C-alpha cells in the first residue's frame, strides 16, 4: 500500500513538472512567434523595409553560393525566390492585421494594410527588388541602404 501511494505521489510530481515546463515552452514559443510578426509589421509599415528575418535564410544561402564561386545568375535566381517568399509573407501579414486586433482603431488598421499593399506593389517590381535587396550584403549594410532609400523617398 505504501508503495502504491509513493508511486502515485511520484507520478503527480513528474506530471506537474512536465505540465509546468511544457506550458513555459509553449508560452515562449508563442511569444517569439507573435513578436516576430510584430517586428515584421514594424519593419514593413514604419520603415518600408523587407524584414531582416525574412531575408536571413536567403542571405546565408547567398553567402554560401558566393563562397563557392556561384554565378551572378544563380544568386539572382535566389533573389527571385526571396522576392516570392517576401510577397507571400506580406499576404500573410495583411491577413494577420485584418484578422486580429493588432490595431487600436479601424483607421490604424487601414493605414497598416495600405502600407503593406504599397510595399507589395514595390517589391513585386523586379527592378525595385534588385535595387532594394542585395542578398550578398550583410544585414547591417542592408539596413543602412533601406534607410537611405527611405530618406530619399521622403519618408522620415
Secondary structure, 3 states (H helix, E strand, C coil): CHHHHHHHHHHHHHHHHHHHHHHHHHHHHHHHHHHHHHHHHHHHHCCCCCCHHHHHHHHHHHHHHHHCCCCHHHHHHHHHHHHHHHHHHHHHHHHHHHHCCCCCCHHHHHHHHHHHHHHHHHHHCHHHHHHHCCCCCCHHHHHHHHHHHHHHCCCC
